[in-house]
Amino acid sequence: MQLDEHSQDILFRTARTHSVWQDKPVSDELLRQIYDLMKWAPTSANCSPARIVFVKSAEAKQRLLPAMIEGNVEKTRTAPVTAIIAQDHEFFEKLPQLFPHADARSWFAGNQPLIDTTAFRNGTLQGAYLIMAARALGLDAGPMSGFDNAKVDQEFFAGTSIKSNFLINLGYGVSDKLFPRSPRLSFDEAAKIL
Amino acid sequence: MQLDEHSQDILFRTARTHSVWQDKPVSDELLRQIYDLMKWAPTSANCSPARIVFVKSAEAKQRLLPAMIEGNVEKTRTAPVTAIIAQDHEFFEKLPQLFPHADARSWFAGNQPLIDTTAFRNGTLQGAYLIMAARALGLDAGPMSGFDNAKVDQEFFAGTSIKSNFLINLGYGVSDKLFPRSPRLSFDEAAKIL
């Protein structure tokens, strides 16, 4: 019960962060397939705080672009889809549905620091799961933190308890436009076994 | 270039969070293989802030157990390995090595809120990548937030710029001890396409 080398490559070893995109659309059905994979991956008490806006139409892209730092405008404009990974800071209101075997809502309600940390941690996990699910389904991803979160929140989430976290361009990358891969930390620089 | 259905199942659809573990060890070599997959997955400016302690020996487990909430003690004691996912809040000092084509260190140095948010966001992404890499290599994972972070930091990271985030039990789970799977949010509850 493990992945073969080629599948490991698709997810990790040969996958790259892309900035230049083929002119090849991503269907709504494929976006639903991404969600139907990523939704199964674990969150604390199944709290599932991520809320995702798949920005796909030219009109929606025009609402997003003014929030991007300059270096991220063109890659975001040309990506077939940009996923806004956000999290609902009232996620705990759905715990009676998501975690029916305990009163998990009461673990959070009224404890704002715990709510905010849990929403950010678990929404971020789900963003990583989305990257992996997109790669599993043959897409390339280009995650980005270089944008104005407050502007995105104002434009897409005004009047809600949802806040943006990071963005992920999705599509089919142009491999010969990739930069050389940057080095990674060795095991001994990043980890130890006790 | 996509994963077959069985590989998608291993990562997402049939993978479960485990709490009861087979008495089957996890080799140091397999922990190094997990790192050698997860290290390739993306972080902002390749900042790679995650620092991982694989708690494996009985002695190291005894240092960790007093920090666990009661419901997480036995599963952590019996897991072959518990990975402490932490992040280094001085990660930017390694950017000249990790992102050599720009002065990325200067984007962070002195901006503590940006440092802390970037460390937490990207360390969490790397924790999710570790779960996926472990599953890709045939292991089961049991991630947990139910512990005292300050106690873990005192015991394992005193005098450093490293802070704990969450924990992941690793091993081979006992499938007939699993609870029924909890429901997930529908696409329309969690996402939209604009």
Interface residues (C-beta under 8 A of the other chain):
Chain A: M1 Q2 L3 D4 S7 Q8 I10 L11 F12 R13 A15 T17 D28 L31 R32 Y35 D36 L37 M38 K39 W40 A41 P42 S44 N46 S48 A50 R51 I52 V53 F54 V55 K56 S57 E59 A60 K94 Q97 L98 F99 P100 H101 T118 F120 R121 T124 L125 Q126 G127 A128 Y129 I131 M132 A133 A136 L137 G138 A141 P143 S145 N165 F166 F179 S182 P183 R184 L185 F187 E189 A190 A191 K192 I193 L194
Chain B: M1 Q2 L3 D4 S7 Q8 I10 L11 F12 R13 A15 T17 D28 L31 R32 Y35 D36 L37 M38 K39 W40 A41 P42 S44 N46 S48 A50 R51 I52 V53 F54 V55 K56 S57 E59 A60 K94 Q97 L98 F99 P100 H101 T118 F120 R121 T124 L125 Q126 G127 A128 Y129 I131 M132 A133 A136 L137 G138 A141 P143 S145 N165 F166 F179 S182 P183 R184 L185 F187 E189 A190 A191 K192 I193 L194
